[in-house]
Amino acid sequence: MPDTRVFDLIVEHTREVIPELEGHRFAPSDSLRDLGANSIDRAEIIVMTLESLSVSIPLVELADAKNMGELADLIHDKSAV
């Protein structure tokens, strides 16, 4: 189970970047790519999340995340939030 705080921030920023997903019910298994986020959208969502947490993690360290849950876990683990 991903860290809830980080996951919730990812969801919040995903809705900001892709307003069409406002009514979507997000799950940790959701892939940003499958939800329609292009590479620029994904980078923006991640940067916004990192800024909200006041942490700095190179994006390349987060590239292996296959879904939103894994992304939340990686951010949480690397930032010690």
Buried (B, 14 or more C-beta within 10 A) or exposed (E): EBBEBBBBBBBBBBBEBBEEBEEBEBEBEBBBEEBEBEEEBBBBBBEBBBEBBEBEBEEEEBEEBEBBBBBBBBBBEBBEB
